[in-house]
Every structure is written in structure tokens, then in C-alpha cells.
Amino acid sequence: MMMNRGLEVFLRVAECGSVTRAAKTLYITQPAVSNAIAKLEAELQVKLFFRDKRNGLLLTDAGRRILLLAKQMEDLDNRIAQTAYRENHFVEGRLRIAALTSLVSTILSKALKAYRTAFPGVRVELREGSPNDIFRMVEEHDVDFAVSCSPFGKFDSIPLRRDRMAALLPGESPSVSEIDLNDPPDLLIINKPAYETILDHIRQPLPATRFLQVQTAETAINMVRDGIGIGILSEYTMETLAAGHAKYPVKPEITFEIGLFANDLNDLTPAAAQFVQIITHEQSAG
């Protein structure tokens, strides 16, 4: 509606970082993509991209600023379309959610199933990342809202459940009462989201030689089962991905909220607002 074709092509090239990949996403030829970018640059009288031998196609300073505005225009386009759809008594359009990887198969999965049943006309896009990645996605309007761990900073938020960090040991250890993060008895294995959450709640970094950072909670759990070290994960993650294993408290205690947050929860699209209703209802009922 408001978005012209040149801005749409520009958004896809910026997201893909490649003319070739953008062309495949848009189902048009590479010359068509290049011509659209050249036409937009001529219209705006600015250079949007430059080529770097090592990193490929990169945004200029002006390109980065225009990208943020173009994302906001695309979001507004989506809102206008969804509002019109809703006047005709159904919800369509696009729903963009950012979430911690460990929360996709746990807190989000059931809500997504219910949502898809109720609103089959909505195209759902799910983007996974670490807490810092997710903050950036919300701030830059890449997604409608996110599901992650506190603190939620400047964003509007809805708490879904309380959680805390706990330790997962390779075997039962009756003599162990708690795990001191600053003086662990063995190598600590911490997935990236958990590590970022820990750093948000403690004053000093963990001893660099005493922990190993991995990408996902599943990897941490498998390494603990292989006897490599002690896993540090959220209790909720352990209950869902390592049910039956004993949980041990950690020192210092790290408690936090799992919640849903956005730039403005009172200004969500109809598609996003419906999902928020479903997930908050399920969490309160659970």
C-alpha cells in the first residue's frame, strides 16, 4: 500500500545481504533487483550499499538509517491491511515473533498450535536468537513482539512465568547442596541465552577457565549427560527438556521473569494482539 517496489526490494537485499539471495526470495531476476536498487538510489540521491571484499554487500550510514524507516513503513503497511481485514470479521496478514530458542519448543509451541487453528490466514514468522539479539529485533521493528527473559528494559512487557537458574549434574550427588558459580567444582556448561541472562544479574563475569559456552540448551544437556561438566540452565528449560533429572540451586541465586514484550503493547497489530491473548490465557491457566 504505502511501500513502493523499490523499498520492498531494498528491504529484502538488506535482510539477505546479497542480490542473489534477495532475487530468489522475491522470485525475480538478479538484474531486476540491481535495477530496482539503482533506481531507488537515484530517486533518493544517496548510496544505500557498498561492496566489501571480505564481507560482501554492506549498508552505508544513510542506508542503515533508511532501512530502519523502511521497516517502520512495512510494519505500518501490515497494520493498515490487518485493520481493514478485521473490519470484515477475520484476521489475516503477517505475525512476526522473536523468541529464545529454548522457549520455542516449550512456552510458544502450544500457543502457536492454538493460534494457527484460530487464524489460519495469518503468516507466522518466527525468529530465534539470544536475549541481546531479540532486544535488537524489537527495537528495530523487525518483529511485532518477543518472548524472552527479564530484564525487559524500556519495553512494555507482560510476565508469563517466574523462573530461576539451576544446575544439572552428570549424576546424582547427595553431598552437593548447591553450585557456586564463582567457584564451581567442575566445568560449567552454559548455553548462550542463559549466559547473557546470568551476566544481567551478577556483578562480575564468571571465571573464564571454569565455564564453556554453547549455543543451545539441548547441547548443554547432552554434554552434561556425557559427563563433560555441570549444566547451568533455567529451571523451566530443565523441566521441559530434561524431565526427571535432579536440579541443584546455584549461588548467587538468579531469578527472573519469562515474559512477552514489545515497543508498545497497546499498539500491536490485530494479528499480534490475538496471539498475546492466547499465550497469556494459556500461561495463566497452566
Protein Blocks (a to p, Z undefined) as FASTA:
>chain_A
ZZcfklmmmmmmmmnopaklmmmmnopafklmmmmmmmmmmmnopafbdcdfklopaddf
klmmmmmmmmmmmmmmmmmmmmmmmmnopaedjddddddfklmmmmmmmmmmmmmmmmmm
bccddddddfklmmmmmmnopafbdcddddekjaccddfbdcddddddfbdcfkbmbdcf
klcfbdcdddfklmmmmmmmcfbdcdfklcccdfblklmmmmmmnopaccdddfklmmmm
mghiacdddddddddddddddfblklccfklmmmmmmmmmmmmmZZ
